[in-house]
Amino acid sequence: MKILFLYFLIVNSLAFIIAGYDKYLAIKNKYRIPENTLFAFAAFGGSVGLLLAMLLFRHKTSKSSFIAKFSVIFLIQIVLVIARLNDKI
């Protein structure tokens, strides 16, 4: 269980940092981090970190296509967690 917690801590921290860095690149009009990279971090468990970065840095919050795709990833993860919790009860 400690390894799983450490994994999610690292993935969410990286997702947060990468989204923050992408916002910095956007402000500086530099080459950006691909959205698929952000989605990959979210899909591999970094959705909370990415969500926090989106809210804190106000990054990608006005792009409806990004919000829609991120929401699908996040909802799938919620369904999987609930299904897993129901198996343990």
N, C-alpha and C positions, 0 to 999 in steps of 0.2 A: 504494500500500500504506500510506503514511503517513496518508492521508486516512481509510482504513478503520480503522486503529488509533485515530486521533483520535476517529472516530465512536463506536467501541465504548467508548473511555475515557469519553467524555461521557455516553453513554446509561447505562452501568453506574454511573457516579458519581451521575447523577440518580436512578436507580432506588434506589440505596443511601440517598441523602438523603431521598427521598420516603417510603420505607418507615420510616426512622428518625423522620421527622416524624409519620407516621401513628401510630407507637407512642407518641410524645409526646402526640398528641391523644387516644389511647385512655386513657392514664394520667390525663389532665385531664378526661375525660368530655366532650370537645368533639366537634363535627361532624367526621366521619372522611373520609379520602380513599377514594373507591369502590374496591372490589377490582378492578373492570374497568380502572381506571387503572393499578394495579400490574401486572395481567396484560398490559396494552398495552406498558408499559415492558419487561417480560420478553420479550414476543413480538418486539419490535423490537431485541432484542439485549442487553437489560439483565438477563438472567437470572442472570448471575454476581453482579452487584451486589445484586440482590434476594435471592439465596440467602445472600450474606454478611451482609446486613442482618437476614435472618430468624434466622440463627444468632447473630449478635452481640447483637442487641436482644431475642432470644427472642420474635419477633413473628410471629404467624400460625402458629406451629409446632404448636399443639394443635388447629388447625382443619383437620380431615381433608379437607373439601371444597376448601379453598384449596390444601392440599398436593397433592391429586390433580390439580387443574387446572394448578398450577404444574409438576408432574412431567411432564404431557403436553407442555406447551410446551418444557420443558427437553429431554425425550427427542427430540422432533421436531428441535430444533436440533442435538442430537448426531448424529442420523441424517443431517441435511443437511451437517454439517461432514465427517463420514466419507465421504459420497458425493462431496463436492467434492474431498476429498483423494485419493480413489481415481481421480478423473478426471485429476488432475495427475501421478499416478505412471505 
